[in-house]
Structure formats: C-alpha cells, structure tokens
Amino acid sequence: MRAYRALQLPEGERPDWRIACLFVHKRRRREGLAKVALRATLQRIAERGGGRIEAFPLDLDHAGQPAYSGSVAMFRRERFEEVARLGKNTVLMRRDIAEGA
C-alpha cells in the first residue's frame, strides 16, 4: 500500500499486530460473525502479550457492506481509533491492548 508507506511512521509507531482480513462466508454474513472473530482475535493478542494493533477497515457510505476487512463502525465499537485515510474508502485504525486485557 503506497499510501501506508507514504505515512513514514516512526519506529515507535509501528504495529506489533495487523488485522488485514476477517472473512465470513457469504451465506453466513449479517449474523455478527465478524464481530465474534474480531473479539476473539483481540483476546488472543492480549494472551500473547498485547501491543499495538492496526486494521484497515472500509468506510462505505453506500448500502454495500465491507466484504473482508470489516467496517469502520465495527472497529470503533472495539475502541480502535482512526489514524489516517489511505484512499477513498480505506481507513487506517489502531488500538493498543495490554497483555492479558
């Protein structure tokens, strides 16, 4: 992602973890499974020592739902904060999570 590299993040701002994809089969979407997967991922990260987590959800104004990356709203509900826009719809979001949290 050229837009991400262009941010030129200082060494101390780089993530320990990245959530790049939350895939839910199309027949099982709209059942809250992405939220369950995200929460389980955050729990596992906490169990493995925590750290800074980055995600790249989509911010879509139209009726379509993000297919693989999750929505900005879902990540906000899990206390991620917007860092930067990386294009028309992609948003860089971050959250720090403590070990065992």
Beta strands, then each sheet from edge to edge (+ up, - down):
strand 1: 17-19
strand 2: 51-55
strand 3: 81-85
strand 4: 91-97
sheet 1: 1+ 2+ 4- 3+
end
